[in-house]
Amino acid sequence: MSGTLIAIWKKRSHRGPMDAVESATLVTDAGLEGSVDRSRRRQVTLVDAERWARAVALLPEPVDPIARRANLLVSGVVLAETRGRLLRIGSTLLQIGGETTPCERMEEAAAGLQEALRDDWGGGAFAQVIEGGDIAVGDSVDWVEPKTGAA
C-alpha cells in the first residue's frame, strides 16, 4: 500500500519559523536543500499524519502538524520501529536512522503535546538521503524491501 507526501516544510534558522513549500530538493548525504539544522545523521525529519492525529486527539485544542517542526509529513506509512528501513518518496530514497524524540518545543506549541508524542515514535523519525532529487506534495511514499540474494 502506497502512502502520500502531505506536506514539506523548510526551517529558515535554528529555532526559526517553518515555511510550507509545495516542492523541494533532497540532496544526497545532506538533506533538504534550504533548510537549516541538518546534521550527518539527522538530514531530514518525518512525521506520519495518522500518528500525529492520534496524539493531538488527546489534547483539548487542535494543533497544526507544522508545530512538530519536521520537514516532511507523510500519510499511509507507519514510521514506528523502522530504523534502518528504506523509504522511497517520489524518485528519492531515504534511510530511516531512528526515532525523533519530542522536545520541549512541543510543549511551547501546545500544553501536553510533548507527552502525547512520547510513545510509539510519535515524534516521528529522522533519515539520511541515500538518493537525492526533487520531491513535491502529492508524491507517492513507499517502503522499499531489501533485495534478497538469488536462490
N, C-alpha and C positions, 0 to 999 in steps of 0.2 A: 504494500500500500504506500503510495506516494504522499508526501507532505507538501507544504507550500511555504515559501518565504513571504511572511506577512508584512514585515517592516524592517527597515535599515536605518540605523542611527549612527551618526558620527559625533565624536566628542571633540569640541574645539580646543579645550585646555583642561589641565588637571583640575578636577572638581568643577569644571565649567559646564555650561548647558549642553544638552544633546540636541542635535539637529536631525530631523527626519529627512531622508532623501529617497527618491524613487529608484535610483540605481547607484552603483559604486563599483570600485575595483578592489579585488582581493589580490594582494601581492605575495607571491611565493616566499616563504620564510620570513615574512614581515608583518602582514596583517591587512587591515582595512586602510586603504590609502586615504590620507587626510584626517585620520582620527588619531588622537594622542593617547598616551598611557598604554602603549603596546610594549610587550617585552618578548624575549625569545620564546618563552613558554606560553605566555598568555597573549597571543596575537589578535584573537577575535573572541568575543564573548557572545553566548547564545542563551536564549531562554525559550522554553516551549509554552505556547499560548494556553494549552489546556492545564498545565501545572500552575501557571500564573493565575488562571481563573479560579482554581481550587483554593489558592492562597488568599486571594482578595475577597473571596466569598466569606471568609472568616472575619473580615473587617466590617466596621459599621458603615463605611462610605466606599464607593468605587474608587479605584486607583488606576490611572492610566499606566500601561506597561512601560512607557518611556521612563517612569520613575525607577525602574530596575537598573537603568544605566548600562544595559547590554547593547551590543552592536546589532544583533540580529534577533528577530522574533520569528520563530517557526511554528507551524501548526501541522499536526498529523504525524509527528515523530516524537517519541519519548526520549528525553535526554538522560534520564536517571540510569546510573550504573553502566555507562557507555565508554568509560576510559579505554583508550586505545582503538576504538572503532572509527571507521572511515565514513564520512558524511559528504555526499555529493549535493552541491547547491548549484543548479544550472550546470555550467561546464566546469565549475571549480571543485576542488576536493580538499576537505578539512579532516584532520585527525584530532579526535577529542582527547585533550590532555588531562582533564579531570573536572571536578565539581567547582563551581564558583560559589564561595561561601558568602552569604548575605552580610553586609557590613552595617555599621551604624548609620550610613547614609540612607538606608531603607527606613529607619526609624524617623529620620528627618522628613522623609517623604510622606509617611503615614504612621501614626501610632499603631504598633502591633505588627507592622509589615515584616520587620526583621525576623521575628519569631515565627510568623506564618510561613516564611520561606525556608526556615531552617532544615526541615526534614525532606527526604526523598528528592534531593537535588533541586529543591525549589528555587534556589538562586541561579540555576542554570549551569552551563558548562563553559569551559574555555577550550580553545582549539588552536592548532597550528595550521597554517595554509600550506598544503602539500602541492597543489596545482592551482595557480592563480588564474585570474580572468575577471571578466565583468559579470556582475550579478544585478538582478532587478527584482523589485517587489512582484510577486506572482510566479517566480521561478519555482521549479519542482525541487523538492528536498527528499533524498532517498539514502538509506543506509547501503553501503557497498559491502557485500560479503567478501571475505578474503578468498583468494583463489586457492583451490586445493590442488595438490600435486596430481600428476597424471597417474592413472592406475596401470 
